[in-house]
C-alpha cells in the first residue's frame, strides 16, 4: 500500500513539474499579439481609414506612406502587417522633411531578412496622440512598432541602422511593451 501511495505522489509531483515547464515555455498568448501598442486615450474612437499621403518614387518594392490620425488606427489599417514605422513630423518646416528614403531602405532590409510585412505611416500633427508623443520624443522622429510586442522610438537623427535596431528592440518587447507609452513615459 505504501508503494502504491508513494508512486501516486511521485506521479502527481511529476505532472505538476511538467505542467509548470510547459506553462513557462508556452508561446505568448494570442491576446497579447492582438494588435499594435497604443497610447492611452481619453474617449477617443479610432477611425479605421487612412488616406494615402504619397507614394515615394524609387526602386521596385517601394511602399506607399499612409497618414493616420491616431496610433489606435493601426489595428485596423495595418491588420495584415507584422510591424510598422510611424513617422512623427516636427512642427517647423525644416523638421517636416520625411526620412522616407531611409525608412523605405530599412523596410526592404527587414522584409528581406526577417520575412516580416512592414508598413509605413505618418501621424497627423493634429492627432490627439501627437501631443503625448512630442512630450516624450525629440522631433522629427519615428516609432518602430511590432504587433503584439512593443514600440521603440528613433528620435531626431534618423538612420537606416537606427531604424533596424529599433525594429529589433520592438520585436523583443521594446522599451514600451504591448501596453504602449504610459503617463510616466517610456519613449525617452
C-alpha positions, 0 to 999 in steps of 0.5 A, a space after each residue: 500500500 505504501 508503494 502504491 501511495 508513494 508512486 501516486 505522489 511521485 506521479 502527481 509531483 511529476 505532472 505538476 513539474 511538467 505542467 509548470 515547464 510547459 506553462 513557462 515555455 508556452 508561446 505568448 498568448 494570442 491576446 497579447 499579439 492582438 494588435 499594435 501598442 497604443 497610447 492611452 486615450 481619453 474617449 477617443 474612437 479610432 477611425 479605421 481609414 487612412 488616406 494615402 499621403 504619397 507614394 515615394 518614387 524609387 526602386 521596385 518594392 517601394 511602399 506607399 506612406 499612409 497618414 493616420 490620425 491616431 496610433 489606435 488606427 493601426 489595428 485596423 489599417 495595418 491588420 495584415 502587417 507584422 510591424 510598422 514605422 510611424 513617422 512623427 513630423 516636427 512642427 517647423 518646416 525644416 523638421 517636416 522633411 520625411 526620412 522616407 528614403 531611409 525608412 523605405 531602405 530599412 523596410 526592404 532590409 527587414 522584409 528581406 531578412 526577417 520575412 516580416 510585412 512592414 508598413 509605413 505611416 505618418 501621424 497627423 500633427 493634429 492627432 490627439 496622440 501627437 501631443 503625448 508623443 512630442 512630450 516624450 520624443 525629440 522631433 522629427 522622429 519615428 516609432 518602430 512598432 511590432 504587433 503584439 510586442 512593443 514600440 521603440 522610438 528613433 528620435 531626431 537623427 534618423 538612420 537606416 541602422 537606427 531604424 533596424 535596431 529599433 525594429 529589433 528592440 520592438 520585436 523583443 518587447 521594446 522599451 514600451 511593451 504591448 501596453 504602449 507609452 504610459 503617463 510616466 513615459 517610456 519613449 525617452 
